[in-house]
Amino acid sequence: MWRRLIYHPEVNYALRQTLVLCIPVAVGLILGHLQQGLLFSLVPACCNIAGLDTPHKRFFKRLFIGGSLFALSSLAVQLLLSQQLPLPLILSVMALVLGVTAEISSLHARLLPASLIAAIFTLSLAGNMPVWQPMLIYTLGTLWYGAFNWFWFWLWREQPLRETLSLLYRELASYCEAKYSMLTRHTDPDTALPPLLAHQQKVVDLISQCYQQLHMLAANRQNDYRRLLRAFQIALDLQEHISVSLHQPEEVQKLVKQTHAEKVIRWTAQTVAGRLRTLADDILYHRYPTRFSMDKQSEALEKIARQHPDNPVGQFFDYHFSRIARVLRTQRPLYVRDMMEDRQRRLPLFPALKSYLSFKSAALRNAARIAVMLSIASLVGNAFHLPKPYWILMTIMFVTQNGYGATRVRIFHRAGGTMAGLLIAGVALHFHFPEGFALLAMLAITLVSYLIIRKSYGWATIGFTVTAVYTLQLITLSAEQFILPRLVDTLIGCLIAFGGMVWLWPQWQTGLLRQNVHDALEADQDALRLILSDNPGATPLAWQRMRVNQAHNAVYNSLNQAMQEPGFNTHYLADMKLWVTHSQFVVEHINAITTLAREHNMLTPQLAERYLQSCEIAIQRCQQRLEYDAPSASNDATIIEPPESLPSGPLTTMEQHLQRILSHLSTMYTISSVAWRQRPQHGIWLKRRLRGES
């Protein structure tokens, strides 16, 4: 029971965050400096946003950079304010200067909002204490935060990776169950595939997260992670065999009618799903797996395949489930491969600065957007005679996310949670609780809020708002006068953040769809070239297969976010949804032929060359269609001719998959011809809305 409690992801995270916040407060209370302890506890908020608690092989280097930026931001704000410079100018310059961090890497990009929040916190301290004291608070606070988290991760060294692997195994179980539990309903891809796409998306996202964690921890070179590394390779094998596609609904229905195959396959899938959930718990709670066997299920599938040799469905399920059973029984990967590092983009400072100083830079646009929003918030504060409108500024930084959809959801949760929290805190302040009781209540509320924050941000915001009000009460002894202004400030900040995401250089996902589609086709082409080469290696095959899955996932994520954006073209996105459906089938066929290539079930060199040429031509036709908005006669003249027809007749398993890939690519080309003509124009839509047009 204790093991399940302490290793539970939400409990472990909540304990860590609560202790790192509350220990400085407890020390301050014991030493008679409660106010300094409360101020000291503000620093972890900056560190959390900066991602300084992310386990990393350069953990202390990142800690030093983060603490230095916090202290320098605090110093810059105080010195520039003392020179009577306007606050909008100060914050704008800081945002544009710190924005270069996003060009270095995605992890460094988190230093921008964290440093700005440190500067905004300093606004409330400037003039109330010496210049060096806020800097000392940030420096010591970051050191405390880093030391505590280092000790915590030393106690539970493998826990972050274990949590991700456990989630991955659980999602694989749900994916397997959903894919094979209702074969008779899978005749229509439009209704059957979307739920499976959602499962596939979560699986690939978790695999990508595992790759990133392995890279950041340098786990390939540490013996402590050997068992988890093997569990990850097993998960890759399972994903490969679960996500393959036969895509012959007529043959599936024929086999189901002739035999009891549906019951056997459902039984087998449920057995696999149950075992995967057990393994997920074993990984998370540090248990060794028990013995496992699914011989009865394997024998039943083998019998069906033997009794119906003319139907490829039986052999398909027998082959892939036998591989899954072998992996689950032996707890070893199907083949030996090296884990290639996740090649995240990371630029040195000067090349990143050169890339940043370009109007095409997404990092520059994001920094400029934040700069304008903070400037507007400062001007609104001046209009309301607020010399230090730090609450409006903090609200903007807390709710601004990457993308319109995420920002809109965060604004809704933040505004609702703040209003409810201020109402509860306002009522509670009238009871005048003793200081010790208030601190214990704040401790309990903080723990509960961190328990639910990753799943229910809005409810967690209620708790954080209550503790923030009581922190003001303990520091100033007059928190009641802040409640109504804080509510108004929060709503103003949410409105400014929403307007900034819509009107200030928005990065609409509908605009990114075309580039993501191009990248997905490029990944498919690279994979087919590798698979149909003379002697593909196991490690490059495994890595390229995951690149294909990740590229398709990027398209799917963009499509989901685009459907939540204002002014999107419903016909365009309906066509793109169909395009993504066929792209998913291509990915599943690539998963299948990757397995065949690894086991040297190959074509003759001449036939492989013909199929490769046909696939490349089909992919290039789809790519070239991306460059044209309408299929005019002049444009069609530049499109590559369709691939030559390949001979029909008895086909090997590899040829069947390649033929279906060509069929899906042909359909994707046809869809592209229609979709690109009617893609949405967000700029036109916004101009019409601003003029009051419908």
FENPECOR-V634400 format. One record per backbone hydrogen bond with DSSP energy under -1.0 kcal/mol. CO is the residue of the C=O (numbers start at 1). NH is the residue of the N-H. If there is no record, write none. Layout:
co & nh
CO & NH
CO & NH
This chain:
co & nh
1 & 5
2 & 6
3 & 7
8 & 12
9 & 13
10 & 14
11 & 15
12 & 16
13 & 17
14 & 18
15 & 19
16 & 20
17 & 21
18 & 22
19 & 23
22 & 26
23 & 27
24 & 28
25 & 29
26 & 30
27 & 31
28 & 33
33 & 37
34 & 38
35 & 39
36 & 40
37 & 41
39 & 42
40 & 43
43 & 47
44 & 48
45 & 49
46 & 50
47 & 52
48 & 51
51 & 54
56 & 59
58 & 62
59 & 63
60 & 64
61 & 65
62 & 66
63 & 67
64 & 68
65 & 69
66 & 70
67 & 71
68 & 72
69 & 73
70 & 74
71 & 75
72 & 76
73 & 77
74 & 78
75 & 79
76 & 80
77 & 81
78 & 82
80 & 85
81 & 84
86 & 90
87 & 91
88 & 92
89 & 93
90 & 94
91 & 95
92 & 96
93 & 97
94 & 98
95 & 99
98 & 101
99 & 102
100 & 103
101 & 105
104 & 347
105 & 109
107 & 110
108 & 111
109 & 112
110 & 114
111 & 115
112 & 116
113 & 117
114 & 118
115 & 119
116 & 120
117 & 121
118 & 122
122 & 126
125 & 128
132 & 136
133 & 137
134 & 138
135 & 139
136 & 140
137 & 141
138 & 142
139 & 143
140 & 144
141 & 145
142 & 146
143 & 147
144 & 148
145 & 149
146 & 150
147 & 151
148 & 152
149 & 153
150 & 154
151 & 155
152 & 156
156 & 159
158 & 162
159 & 163
160 & 164
161 & 165
162 & 166
163 & 167
164 & 168
165 & 169
166 & 170
167 & 171
168 & 172
169 & 173
170 & 174
171 & 175
172 & 176
173 & 177
174 & 178
175 & 179
176 & 180
177 & 181
182 & 185
183 & 186
188 & 192
189 & 193
193 & 197
194 & 198
195 & 199
196 & 200
197 & 201
198 & 202
199 & 203
200 & 204
201 & 205
202 & 206
203 & 207
204 & 208
205 & 209
206 & 210
207 & 211
208 & 212
209 & 213
210 & 214
211 & 215
212 & 216
213 & 217
214 & 219
216 & 57
218 & 221
219 & 222
222 & 225
223 & 226
225 & 229
226 & 230
227 & 231
228 & 232
229 & 233
230 & 234
231 & 235
232 & 236
233 & 237
234 & 238
235 & 239
236 & 240
237 & 241
238 & 242
239 & 243
248 & 252
249 & 253
250 & 254
251 & 255
252 & 256
253 & 257
254 & 258
255 & 259
260 & 264
261 & 265
262 & 266
263 & 267
264 & 268
265 & 269
266 & 270
267 & 271
268 & 272
269 & 273
270 & 274
271 & 275
272 & 276
273 & 277
274 & 278
275 & 279
276 & 280
277 & 281
278 & 282
279 & 283
280 & 284
281 & 285
282 & 287
294 & 298
295 & 299
296 & 300
297 & 301
298 & 302
299 & 303
300 & 304
301 & 305
302 & 306
303 & 307
304 & 308
308 & 311
312 & 316
313 & 317
314 & 318
315 & 319
316 & 320
317 & 321
318 & 322
319 & 323
320 & 324
321 & 325
322 & 326
323 & 327
324 & 328
325 & 329
326 & 330
327 & 331
342 & 344
348 & 352
349 & 353
350 & 354
351 & 355
352 & 356
353 & 357
356 & 358
358 & 361
361 & 365
362 & 366
363 & 367
364 & 368
365 & 369
366 & 370
367 & 371
368 & 372
369 & 373
370 & 374
371 & 375
372 & 376
373 & 377
374 & 378
375 & 379
376 & 380
377 & 381
378 & 382
379 & 383
380 & 384
381 & 386
382 & 385
388 & 390
389 & 393
390 & 394
391 & 395
392 & 396
393 & 397
394 & 398
395 & 399
396 & 400
401 & 403
403 & 407
404 & 408
405 & 409
406 & 410
407 & 411
408 & 412
409 & 413
410 & 414
411 & 415
412 & 416
413 & 417
414 & 418
415 & 419
416 & 420
417 & 421
418 & 422
419 & 423
420 & 424
421 & 425
422 & 426
423 & 427
424 & 428
425 & 429
428 & 431
434 & 438
435 & 439
436 & 440
437 & 441
438 & 442
439 & 443
440 & 444
441 & 445
442 & 446
443 & 447
444 & 448
445 & 449
446 & 450
447 & 451
448 & 452
449 & 453
452 & 455
452 & 456
456 & 460
457 & 461
458 & 462
459 & 463
460 & 464
461 & 465
462 & 466
463 & 467
464 & 468
465 & 469
466 & 470
467 & 471
468 & 472
469 & 473
470 & 474
471 & 475
472 & 476
473 & 477
479 & 482
480 & 483
482 & 486
483 & 487
484 & 488
485 & 489
486 & 490
487 & 491
488 & 492
489 & 493
490 & 494
491 & 495
492 & 496
493 & 497
494 & 498
495 & 499
496 & 500
497 & 501
498 & 502
499 & 503
500 & 504
509 & 513
512 & 516
513 & 517
514 & 518
515 & 519
516 & 520
517 & 521
518 & 522
519 & 523
520 & 524
521 & 525
522 & 526
523 & 527
524 & 528
525 & 529
526 & 530
527 & 531
528 & 532
530 & 533
537 & 541
538 & 542
539 & 543
540 & 544
541 & 545
542 & 546
543 & 547
544 & 548
545 & 549
546 & 550
547 & 551
548 & 552
549 & 553
550 & 554
551 & 555
552 & 556
553 & 557
554 & 558
555 & 559
556 & 560
557 & 561
558 & 562
559 & 563
561 & 564
562 & 565
569 & 573
570 & 574
571 & 575
572 & 576
573 & 577
574 & 578
575 & 579
576 & 580
577 & 581
578 & 582
579 & 583
580 & 584
581 & 585
582 & 586
583 & 587
584 & 588
585 & 589
586 & 590
587 & 591
588 & 592
589 & 593
590 & 594
591 & 595
592 & 596
593 & 597
594 & 598
595 & 599
596 & 601
597 & 600
600 & 602
604 & 608
605 & 609
606 & 610
607 & 611
608 & 612
609 & 613
610 & 614
611 & 615
612 & 616
613 & 617
614 & 618
615 & 619
616 & 620
617 & 621
618 & 622
619 & 623
620 & 624
621 & 625
624 & 627
625 & 628
630 & 632
632 & 636
633 & 637
635 & 638
652 & 656
653 & 657
654 & 658
655 & 659
656 & 660
657 & 661
658 & 662
659 & 663
660 & 664
661 & 665
662 & 666
663 & 667
664 & 668
665 & 669
666 & 670
667 & 671
668 & 672
669 & 673
671 & 675
672 & 676
681 & 685
682 & 686
683 & 687
684 & 688
685 & 689
686 & 690
687 & 691
688 & 693
689 & 692
